[in-house]
Amino acid sequence: MPRQFDLIVFDWDGTLADSAGLIAGCIQQACIDIGAPVPSDQQARYVIGLGLGDALAYLVPDLPQSEYVRLAERYRTHYFAGDAQIPLFEGAQAALHDLRAEGFRLAVATGKTRRGLDRAMHNLGVADCFDATRCADETASKPDPLMLHELFAELGIGAPRSLMVGDTTHDLDMARAAGVAGVAVTYGAHPAPQLAAAEPLACIDRFEELHSWLKLNA
């Protein structure tokens, strides 16, 4: 079967890295720290993939503006205290190397900050797997398609030859806005029915199944 895509763009949290639980817990603890309403686990997971400012504004919309800085600082304190323990999903590192060997260009489009992504890729030893990366603090946050447009411009690959892989509707909405095909993984932040409603090419339940799907279909 001829290759359909030249570029595979991965979300990070909940797609490559098993971090959704830690992120949700850190959001909840940060709210406790400043006396803000504490979101449910489902609510906290919903905002994963957005830039931190957008995520906190969505979860605590009535917070005084001056308190958002303190809330973000408390979140980062909790997150960076535990992020060194976050693993990639089983098989992810081998799959990235295999996809590169197959000739795919690989990129990351994430709601993380540049500091957070660089730290995560360094901790996990996968920085050399990617041709380009974009973070929410250096461009528009998902679901705005600018992040993808910038990757296309940098790598010289257009939307028709690109595929977005993510675990949230924010990823899939961004892909749709950019005219990019999307694949959803259900093992991350958003539940399978919510992802399926966004009509991705496939909904995949385990990372090893994602690797197989990409080799057969991408």
C-alpha positions as CSV (number, residue, x, y, z in Angstrom):
1,M,0.0,0.0,0.0
2,P,1.5,3.4,-1.0
3,R,2.4,5.7,1.9
4,Q,-0.3,8.2,2.7
5,F,1.6,10.5,5.0
6,D,5.1,11.9,5.3
7,L,4.7,13.6,8.7
8,I,3.2,12.2,11.9
9,V,2.6,14.8,14.5
10,F,2.1,13.5,18.1
11,D,0.5,15.1,21.0
12,W,2.7,14.5,24.1
13,D,0.7,14.2,27.4
14,G,-1.6,11.2,27.3
15,T,-0.5,10.2,23.8
16,L,3.3,9.4,24.1
17,A,3.7,10.1,27.9
18,D,1.6,8.5,30.6
19,S,1.1,11.8,32.4
20,A,-2.6,12.5,32.4
21,G,-3.2,11.3,35.9
22,L,-0.3,13.4,37.3
23,I,-1.5,16.5,35.5
24,A,-5.1,16.2,36.7
25,G,-3.9,15.6,40.3
26,C,-1.6,18.6,40.2
27,I,-4.4,20.8,38.9
28,Q,-6.6,19.7,41.7
29,Q,-3.9,20.1,44.4
30,A,-3.0,23.6,43.1
31,C,-6.7,24.6,43.5
32,I,-6.7,23.3,47.0
33,D,-3.5,25.3,47.8
34,I,-5.1,28.6,46.9
35,G,-8.7,27.8,48.1
36,A,-10.2,27.7,44.6
37,P,-13.0,25.3,43.7
38,V,-11.5,21.9,43.0
39,P,-12.4,20.4,39.6
40,S,-13.4,16.7,39.3
41,D,-11.0,14.3,37.8
42,Q,-13.0,14.3,34.6
43,Q,-13.0,18.1,34.4
44,A,-9.3,18.3,35.1
45,R,-8.6,15.7,32.4
46,Y,-10.7,17.6,29.9
47,V,-8.3,20.6,29.8
48,I,-5.2,18.5,29.2
49,G,-3.7,19.5,25.9
50,L,-4.6,23.2,26.3
51,G,-2.1,25.8,27.3
52,L,-1.9,26.2,31.0
53,G,-3.5,29.6,31.1
54,D,-6.4,28.5,28.9
55,A,-6.8,25.4,31.0
56,L,-7.0,27.2,34.3
57,A,-9.3,29.9,33.0
58,Y,-11.7,27.2,31.8
59,L,-11.6,25.3,35.1
60,V,-11.8,28.3,37.5
61,P,-13.5,31.0,35.4
62,D,-14.4,33.2,38.4
63,L,-11.0,33.4,39.9
64,P,-9.6,37.0,40.3
65,Q,-7.1,37.7,37.5
66,S,-4.3,38.2,40.0
67,E,-4.8,34.7,41.4
68,Y,-4.2,32.9,38.1
69,V,-0.4,33.5,38.4
70,R,-0.4,32.0,41.9
71,L,-2.5,29.0,40.7
72,A,-0.2,28.4,37.8
73,E,2.9,28.6,40.1
74,R,1.3,26.0,42.5
75,Y,0.5,23.7,39.6
76,R,4.1,23.9,38.3
77,T,5.5,23.3,41.7
78,H,3.5,20.1,42.1
79,Y,4.1,18.9,38.5
80,F,7.8,19.4,38.4
81,A,8.1,17.6,41.8
82,G,6.8,14.4,40.1
83,D,7.5,14.7,36.4
84,A,10.8,12.8,36.4
85,Q,8.8,9.7,37.2
86,I,6.5,10.0,34.2
87,P,7.1,7.1,31.7
88,L,6.5,6.9,28.0
89,F,3.7,4.4,27.2
90,E,5.0,0.9,26.8
91,G,6.5,0.5,23.4
92,A,6.5,4.2,22.5
93,Q,10.3,4.8,22.4
94,A,10.8,1.7,20.1
95,A,7.9,2.8,17.9
96,L,9.4,6.3,17.4
97,H,12.7,4.9,16.3
98,D,11.0,2.3,14.1
99,L,8.8,5.0,12.4
100,R,11.9,7.2,11.8
101,A,13.7,4.2,10.3
102,E,10.6,3.7,8.0
103,G,11.3,7.2,6.7
104,F,8.5,9.2,8.5
105,R,9.2,12.7,9.7
106,L,8.0,13.0,13.3
107,A,6.9,16.1,15.3
108,V,5.2,17.1,18.6
109,A,2.4,19.6,19.0
110,T,1.7,20.0,22.7
111,G,0.0,22.2,25.3
112,K,3.1,21.9,27.4
113,T,5.5,24.8,27.8
114,R,8.9,24.7,26.0
115,R,10.6,24.2,29.4
116,G,8.3,21.3,30.2
117,L,8.6,19.5,26.9
118,D,12.4,19.9,26.7
119,R,12.7,18.6,30.3
120,A,10.4,15.6,29.5
121,M,12.2,14.7,26.3
122,H,15.5,14.9,28.1
123,N,14.3,12.8,31.0
124,L,13.1,10.1,28.6
125,G,15.9,10.3,26.1
126,V,13.7,10.9,23.0
127,A,14.6,14.4,21.9
128,D,16.5,13.0,18.8
129,C,13.4,11.2,17.6
130,F,11.7,14.4,16.4
131,D,12.3,16.7,13.5
132,A,10.4,19.6,15.0
133,T,8.2,20.5,18.1
134,R,5.8,23.2,19.0
135,C,4.6,24.2,22.5
136,A,1.6,26.3,23.7
137,D,3.7,29.1,25.2
138,E,5.4,29.8,21.8
139,T,2.4,29.8,19.5
140,A,-1.4,29.6,19.7
141,S,-2.9,27.0,22.0
142,K,-5.0,24.1,20.7
143,P,-7.5,23.9,19.1
144,D,-6.1,26.8,17.0
145,P,-4.4,25.3,14.0
146,L,-1.4,27.7,14.0
147,M,0.8,25.1,15.8
148,L,0.4,22.7,12.9
149,H,0.8,25.4,10.3
150,E,4.1,26.4,11.8
151,L,5.3,22.7,11.8
152,F,4.3,22.4,8.1
153,A,6.2,25.6,7.2
154,E,9.3,24.5,9.1
155,L,9.4,21.0,7.7
156,G,8.2,21.7,4.2
157,I,5.3,19.2,4.4
158,G,1.7,20.2,3.8
159,A,-1.5,19.2,5.5
160,P,-2.6,16.5,3.0
161,R,0.6,14.5,3.7
162,S,0.4,14.9,7.5
163,L,-1.3,13.0,10.3
164,M,-2.2,14.2,13.8
165,V,-2.2,11.6,16.7
166,G,-3.8,12.7,20.0
167,D,-5.8,11.7,23.0
168,T,-8.1,14.7,23.3
169,T,-10.8,16.4,21.2
170,H,-8.5,19.5,21.3
171,D,-6.0,17.6,19.2
172,L,-8.7,16.4,16.8
173,D,-10.3,19.8,16.5
174,M,-6.9,21.4,15.8
175,A,-6.3,18.8,13.1
176,R,-9.6,19.4,11.5
177,A,-9.1,23.1,11.5
178,A,-5.7,22.6,9.7
179,G,-7.2,20.2,7.2
180,V,-5.2,17.3,8.7
181,A,-6.3,13.7,9.2
182,G,-6.5,12.7,12.8
183,V,-6.1,9.4,14.8
184,A,-7.4,9.2,18.4
185,V,-5.9,7.2,21.2
186,T,-8.3,6.3,24.0
187,Y,-5.8,5.5,26.8
188,G,-5.1,9.1,27.6
189,A,-7.2,12.1,28.9
190,H,-10.5,12.0,27.0
191,P,-13.0,9.1,26.9
192,A,-13.5,7.0,23.8
193,P,-17.1,8.1,23.0
194,Q,-16.1,11.8,23.1
195,L,-13.1,11.1,20.8
196,A,-15.2,8.9,18.4
197,A,-17.7,11.8,18.0
198,A,-14.9,13.9,16.5
199,E,-14.7,11.3,13.6
200,P,-11.0,10.5,13.6
201,L,-9.7,7.9,11.1
202,A,-9.4,5.4,13.9
203,C,-9.8,5.2,17.7
204,I,-7.0,3.1,19.2
205,D,-7.0,1.6,22.7
206,R,-3.3,0.7,23.3
207,F,0.0,2.2,22.1
208,E,1.2,-1.1,20.6
209,E,-2.0,-1.1,18.5
210,L,-1.2,2.5,17.4
211,H,2.2,1.4,16.3
212,S,0.7,-1.4,14.2
213,W,-2.0,0.9,12.8
214,L,0.6,3.4,11.7
215,K,2.8,0.9,10.0
216,L,-0.2,-0.6,8.1
217,N,-2.1,2.6,7.3
218,A,0.1,5.6,7.4
